[in-house]
């Protein structure tokens, strides 16, 4: 087993981690509580874990490319992090209309494999978003919409029926599958803390496979996202005091799977601060990603060395918000779950 495959095998068993599969605007998320009952199974080349609220299956493909990175938070102090498991984006995207895929033989649970799987036609590249149902009314409604867009005039009542009947939501790529069994919250309710999905038509219209703050090299697409527990937030996304242990754990991911340019910027910034260089004469990165990585490095150093050690650096370079990105659409918990 390759090192990154072993990493995934270990990570799937850790309830501190969260996972997602999706595009910019359509995403499925899986996480579980530490005391939640779960079932884990392994087959040759795949591992899965499932709870009463949802499940995740990962195919341990050798050609997957892991990319660990961190992102700048706009609060002036913190940062986020993730590991993207990428594959080459296909030359052609999948269907953009609703279609019936037949019984879901790939379902995580045996009892779900005779239910019908419908592709909603809102996936992109490697990613497909579907619903699975035995409900006769919903099945008939979705069949009547085959060949048409979910966001067409005819699709609006079907979308409402999906909300009302809350079928299983299935999001998958050629690397992984996430299934969500939890109920769909109402229009005025917040997304649940466990497995859930988001569909955001305005973001989907951009036609992007991932958010702008994810430094994914050209030609690749995230097929699965791993979100190790943040050193700044709990599992529900609530702010917590900085946890240096969690940050050090993620630094192991960065050492193994970080981008070379990120590593060079971080090393140069750390070295300049530690040798007492003049911030005014330091060659600040010229690229947006480089500036982001340098600012994150200053924030990390503030936690490690104390804020006074980097106060002059941050006053000069970490004031502007020109390079800040809004939080990624995954794991924000701010949008209604549809479907």
C-alpha positions in Angstrom: 0.0 0.0 0.0 1.4 3.4 -1.0 2.0 5.9 1.9 -1.0 8.1 1.0 -3.2 5.1 0.8 -2.1 4.1 4.3 -2.8 7.7 5.3 -6.4 7.4 4.0 -6.9 4.0 5.6 -5.9 5.6 9.0 -7.9 8.8 8.4 -11.2 7.1 7.6 -11.2 5.6 11.1 -10.6 8.9 12.9 -13.9 10.6 13.8 -12.1 14.0 14.1 -11.9 14.1 10.3 -14.5 15.3 7.9 -14.8 14.5 4.2 -16.5 15.8 1.1 -17.1 15.1 -2.6 -18.4 17.8 -4.8 -17.9 20.8 -7.1 -18.2 24.5 -6.6 -21.9 24.6 -5.7 -22.9 20.9 -5.3 -21.3 18.9 -2.5 -21.9 16.0 -0.1 -20.2 15.9 3.3 -19.6 13.1 5.7 -18.5 13.2 9.3 -19.4 11.2 12.4 -19.3 11.8 16.2 -16.7 10.2 18.3 -19.3 8.2 20.3 -21.5 7.5 17.3 -22.1 3.8 16.4 -20.6 2.9 13.0 -19.7 0.0 10.8 -16.4 -0.2 9.0 -15.5 -2.7 6.3 -12.6 -3.4 4.0 -12.3 -5.1 0.6 -9.4 -5.3 -1.8 -8.8 -1.7 -2.9 -11.6 -0.1 -0.9 -12.5 0.9 2.6 -15.8 2.2 3.9 -17.5 3.5 7.1 -21.2 4.0 7.7 -23.5 5.3 10.4 -27.2 5.6 10.7 -26.9 9.1 9.2 -24.6 8.5 6.2 -21.5 6.7 4.9 -18.2 7.0 3.0 -16.4 4.6 0.7 -12.9 5.3 -0.6 -11.3 3.4 -3.5 -7.5 3.3 -2.8 -6.4 4.1 -6.4 -2.7 4.4 -7.0 -3.0 7.2 -9.5 -4.7 9.6 -7.1 -2.6 12.7 -6.4 -2.8 14.0 -2.8 -2.4 17.8 -2.3 -2.2 19.2 1.2 -2.7 22.9 1.6 -3.9 25.6 4.0 -6.1 28.6 3.3 -6.3 32.1 4.8 -9.2 33.0 7.0 -10.5 36.6 6.7 -10.7 37.0 10.5 -7.2 38.3 10.6 -5.8 35.5 12.8 -6.6 32.0 11.7 -6.3 29.7 8.8 -7.9 26.5 7.5 -6.5 23.3 5.9 -7.5 20.4 3.7 -6.1 17.5 1.7 -7.4 17.2 -1.8 -7.2 13.7 -3.4 -7.1 14.5 -7.2 -7.4 12.7 -10.5 -7.2 14.1 -14.0 -10.4 15.9 -15.0 -12.1 14.1 -17.9 -12.2 15.8 -21.3 -16.0 15.8 -21.2 -18.3 16.4 -18.3 -21.2 14.1 -17.6 -24.9 14.6 -18.3 -26.4 18.0 -17.4 -30.0 16.7 -17.3 -31.8 14.3 -15.0 -31.5 10.6 -15.8 -32.4 7.3 -14.1 -29.3 5.0 -13.6 -31.4 2.0 -12.4 -31.0 0.1 -9.2 -28.0 1.3 -7.1 -25.8 -1.8 -7.1 -23.0 0.3 -5.7 -24.8 1.2 -2.5 -22.8 1.0 0.7 -25.5 -1.0 2.4 -26.9 -4.2 0.9 -30.5 -3.2 1.8 -30.3 -0.1 -0.4 -29.1 -1.8 -3.6 -32.5 -2.4 -5.2 -33.6 1.3 -4.8 -33.5 3.5 -7.9 -30.6 5.9 -8.4 -31.2 9.2 -10.3 -28.5 11.4 -11.6 -29.6 15.0 -11.0 -27.4 16.3 -13.9 -25.6 18.8 -11.7 -22.2 17.1 -11.4 -19.1 18.3 -13.2 -16.1 16.4 -14.4 -15.4 13.5 -12.1 -18.3 14.2 -9.7 -21.9 13.0 -9.9 -24.7 14.1 -7.5 -27.7 11.7 -7.3 -30.7 10.8 -5.2 -31.8 7.2 -4.4 -35.4 6.3 -3.7 -38.1 3.7 -3.5 -40.8 6.4 -3.2 -43.2 5.8 -6.1 -44.3 9.5 -6.4 -40.7 10.8 -6.4 -39.6 8.1 -8.8 -42.3 9.0 -11.3 -41.6 12.7 -10.9 -37.9 12.2 -11.6 -38.6 9.9 -14.6 -40.9 12.6 -16.0 -38.0 15.1 -15.8 -35.4 12.8 -17.6 -33.6 14.8 -20.3 -34.5 18.1 -18.7 -32.6 20.3 -16.2 -33.3 20.1 -12.5 -33.3 23.9 -12.6 -35.8 24.2 -15.4 -39.4 25.4 -14.9 -40.5 21.8 -14.9 -37.8 21.0 -12.3 -39.0 23.3 -9.6 -41.9 21.1 -8.3 -39.6 18.1 -8.5 -37.0 19.9 -6.4 -39.7 20.6 -3.8 -40.8 17.0 -3.8 -37.2 16.0 -3.2 -37.0 18.3 -0.2 -40.3 16.9 1.1 -39.6 13.2 0.7 -35.8 13.4 1.7 -34.4 10.6 -0.4 -30.9 9.4 0.2 -28.4 11.8 -1.4 -25.5 10.1 -3.1 -22.4 12.0 -4.3 -19.6 10.1 -5.9 -16.5 10.3 -8.1 -14.3 7.6 -9.4 -12.3 7.8 -6.2 -15.0 7.8 -3.5 -18.7 7.8 -2.6 -20.6 9.7 0.1 -24.2 8.7 1.1 -26.4 10.9 3.2 -29.4 9.4 4.9 -30.3 12.2 7.3 -33.5 14.2 6.8 -33.3 17.4 4.7 -33.9 20.4 6.9 -36.7 22.9 6.1 -36.1 26.3 4.4 -35.6 28.1 7.7 -33.6 25.3 9.4 -29.8 25.0 9.6 -27.9 22.2 8.0 -27.4 19.3 10.4 -24.0 18.8 12.1 -23.6 15.3 10.6 -23.6 14.2 6.9 -25.5 16.5 4.6 -25.5 18.0 1.1 -25.6 21.4 -0.4 -26.8 22.5 -3.9 -26.2 26.2 -4.6 -27.4 27.1 -8.2 -25.6 30.5 -8.3 -22.2 28.8 -7.6 -22.9 26.0 -10.0 -23.4 28.5 -12.7 -19.7 29.3 -12.5 -18.9 25.9 -13.9 -15.9 25.4 -11.5 -14.8 22.1 -10.1 -13.4 23.6 -6.9 -13.2 26.9 -5.0 -10.7 29.6 -6.0 -8.8 29.2 -2.7 -7.9 25.5 -3.4 -4.5 25.5 -5.2 -5.2 22.6 -7.5 -2.8 22.3 -10.4 -4.3 22.6 -13.9 -5.7 19.5 -15.4 -6.5 17.9 -12.0 -9.8 17.8 -10.1 -10.5 17.0 -6.4 -12.2 13.6 -6.4 -12.3 13.5 -2.5 -11.5 16.1 0.1 -10.2 15.3 3.6 -10.6 17.9 6.3 -8.5 17.0 9.4 -9.7 18.6 12.6 -8.9 22.3 12.6 -6.6 23.7 15.3 -9.0 26.7 15.5 -12.4 25.1 15.5 -14.3 22.2 16.9 -16.1 19.6 14.8 -19.2 21.9 14.5 -17.1 24.8 13.3 -17.3 26.8 16.5 -14.1 28.8 17.4 -11.8 27.2 20.0 -8.5 28.2 21.5 -5.6 27.4 19.2 -4.5 23.7 19.4 -0.8 23.5 18.5 -0.9 19.7 18.6 -3.6 19.6 15.8 -1.6 22.1 13.8 1.6 20.0 14.1 -0.4 16.9 13.0 -1.4 18.8 9.8 2.2 19.9 9.3 3.0 16.3 8.7 0.5 16.3 5.8 2.1 19.5 4.4 5.6 17.9 4.6 4.4 14.8 2.7 1.9 16.3 0.3 2.3 20.1 0.2 2.9 22.0 -3.0 6.6 22.7 -3.7 5.9 26.4 -4.2 4.1 26.6 -0.8 7.1 24.9 0.9 9.6 27.4 -0.7 7.5 30.4 0.4 7.1 29.1 3.9 10.8 28.3 4.3 11.9 31.7 3.0 9.4 33.6 5.2 10.3 31.6 8.3 14.1 32.0 7.7 13.7 35.8 7.2 11.7 36.2 10.4 14.1 34.0 12.5 17.2 35.8 11.3 15.7 39.2 12.1 15.5 40.5 8.5 14.0 43.8 7.8 10.4 43.3 6.6 10.7 46.3 4.3 13.5 44.7 2.2 12.2 41.1 2.2 11.2 40.0 -1.3 7.5 39.5 -0.7 5.8 36.9 -3.0 4.4 38.3 -6.2 1.7 35.6 -6.7 -1.6 35.5 -4.9 -1.0 32.0 -3.6 2.5 32.9 -2.6 1.2 35.9 -0.6 -1.4 33.8 1.0 1.1 31.2 2.1 3.5 33.8 3.5 0.7 35.4 5.5 -0.3 32.0 6.9 3.3 31.4 7.8 3.4 34.7 9.8 0.2 33.7 11.7 1.7 30.3 12.5 4.9 32.0 13.7 2.8 34.3 15.9 1.4 31.3 17.6 4.8 29.6 18.0 7.0 32.6 18.9 4.4 35.1 20.2 2.7 38.0 18.4 5.5 40.5 19.2 8.0 38.4 17.2 6.1 39.0 14.0 4.2 42.2 14.8 6.2 44.4 12.4 5.9 41.8 9.6 2.2 41.4 10.1 1.6 45.2 10.3 3.2 45.5 6.9 2.0 42.3 5.1 -1.0 40.9 6.9 -3.3 44.0 6.9 -4.6 43.9 3.4 -7.6 41.7 2.6 -7.0 41.8 -1.2 -6.0 38.1 -1.2 -8.6 36.9 1.2 -11.1 34.3 0.0 -14.5 33.6 1.5 -14.8 30.3 3.2 -14.9 27.4 0.9 -18.4 26.1 0.1 -17.6 22.9 1.8 -18.1 22.6 5.5 -19.4 26.1 6.0 -22.8 25.1 7.4 -24.3 28.4 6.3 -26.5 27.3 3.3 -29.7 25.4 3.3 -29.4 21.7 2.3 -31.0 21.2 -1.1 -31.5 18.4 -1.9 
